[in-house]
């Protein structure tokens, strides 16, 4: 897929990527505080995908995490993106078992319309 240039800004700290609408995509996130990995046992996460320039998510994923892990994975399925095309922003938030919130930043996603 062709690469798209996105604005260079410090708020976009998550990896940017291109994908085709309606394809399956797996995203993995390691959670850190400073330079230290964070234990996610007992945490919940929310992940959002919104059109660039909008604060309204068109795809949301939320789940609880258990076990001694420092990473979580989002699985985008065909139905999540089949009707999408254009530039989007991804963001996530983790609520730790202690009640603390981690919201590390945003990343840009370019969704290319499926060719049929």
C-alpha positions as CSV (number, residue, x, y, z in Angstrom):
1,X,0.0,0.0,0.0
2,X,1.1,3.5,-0.6
3,X,2.3,5.6,2.3
4,X,0.5,8.8,3.4
5,X,2.2,11.7,5.0
6,X,0.5,13.0,8.1
7,X,1.1,16.1,10.1
8,X,4.2,16.0,12.3
9,X,3.0,16.7,15.8
10,X,4.1,15.5,19.3
11,X,0.5,14.4,20.1
12,X,0.8,11.6,17.5
13,X,2.9,9.3,19.6
14,X,1.2,6.0,18.5
15,X,2.4,4.3,15.3
16,X,0.7,5.5,12.1
17,X,-0.4,2.9,9.5
18,X,-2.3,2.3,6.3
19,X,-4.9,-0.4,5.9
20,X,-7.6,-1.4,3.3
21,X,-11.2,-1.0,4.3
22,X,-12.8,-4.3,5.3
23,X,-9.5,-6.0,6.1
24,X,-8.6,-7.6,9.4
25,X,-5.9,-5.8,11.4
26,X,-4.4,-6.6,14.7
27,X,-2.9,-3.8,16.8
28,X,-0.7,-4.4,19.8
29,X,0.1,-1.8,22.5
30,X,2.8,-2.1,25.2
31,X,1.9,0.2,28.1
32,X,4.6,2.2,29.8
33,X,4.8,4.9,32.4
34,X,8.0,6.8,31.7
35,X,10.4,4.1,30.5
36,X,8.9,1.4,32.7
37,X,6.4,-1.3,31.5
38,X,3.1,-1.2,33.4
39,X,1.4,-4.3,34.7
40,X,-2.1,-4.4,33.3
41,X,-3.6,-7.1,35.6
42,X,-7.0,-6.0,36.6
43,X,-7.1,-3.1,34.1
44,X,-9.6,-2.1,31.5
45,X,-8.8,-0.4,28.2
46,X,-10.8,1.5,25.7
47,X,-9.6,2.1,22.1
48,X,-11.2,4.5,19.7
49,X,-11.0,5.3,16.0
50,X,-12.4,8.7,14.8
51,X,-12.3,10.6,11.6
52,X,-9.5,13.1,11.4
53,X,-10.7,16.4,12.9
54,X,-13.6,14.8,14.8
55,X,-13.8,13.8,18.4
56,X,-16.6,11.2,17.7
57,X,-15.5,7.6,17.5
58,X,-16.8,5.4,14.7
59,X,-15.1,2.3,16.1
60,X,-14.8,1.5,19.8
61,X,-13.1,-1.5,21.5
62,X,-13.3,-2.0,25.3
63,X,-12.2,-5.0,27.4
64,X,-10.8,-6.1,30.7
65,X,-7.3,-7.4,31.1
66,X,-6.2,-10.1,33.5
67,X,-2.9,-11.9,34.1
68,X,0.6,-10.6,34.3
69,X,0.8,-8.8,31.0
70,X,2.2,-5.4,29.9
71,X,0.6,-5.4,26.5
72,X,-2.9,-5.7,25.0
73,X,-4.2,-6.3,21.4
74,X,-7.0,-4.8,19.5
75,X,-8.5,-7.0,16.7
76,X,-10.2,-5.0,13.9
77,X,-12.5,-7.1,11.8
78,X,-14.0,-6.7,8.4
79,X,-17.2,-5.2,9.8
80,X,-15.3,-2.6,11.8
81,X,-13.9,-0.8,8.7
82,X,-15.7,-2.0,5.7
83,X,-17.6,1.3,5.2
84,X,-14.7,3.5,6.1
85,X,-12.3,5.4,3.9
86,X,-9.9,8.3,4.6
87,X,-7.8,9.7,7.4
88,X,-8.6,8.6,11.0
89,X,-7.1,9.1,14.5
90,X,-6.7,6.2,16.9
91,X,-6.4,6.7,20.7
92,X,-6.6,4.5,23.7
93,X,-7.0,4.8,27.5
94,X,-6.1,2.3,30.1
95,X,-7.7,2.4,33.6
96,X,-5.3,0.5,35.9
97,X,-6.6,-1.6,38.8
98,X,-5.5,1.3,41.1
99,X,-7.9,3.6,39.4
100,X,-5.1,5.6,37.6
101,X,-5.6,6.5,34.0
102,X,-3.0,6.2,31.2
103,X,-3.8,7.9,27.9
104,X,-0.5,7.9,26.0
105,X,-1.4,9.9,22.8
106,X,-2.8,9.3,19.4
107,X,-1.9,7.8,16.1
108,X,-2.9,8.3,12.5
109,X,-4.6,5.7,10.4
110,X,-5.1,5.9,6.7
111,X,-8.0,3.6,5.5
112,X,-8.0,3.0,1.8
113,X,-11.3,2.2,0.2
114,X,-11.6,-1.5,-0.9
115,X,-11.3,-2.2,-4.6
116,X,-14.0,-4.5,-5.8
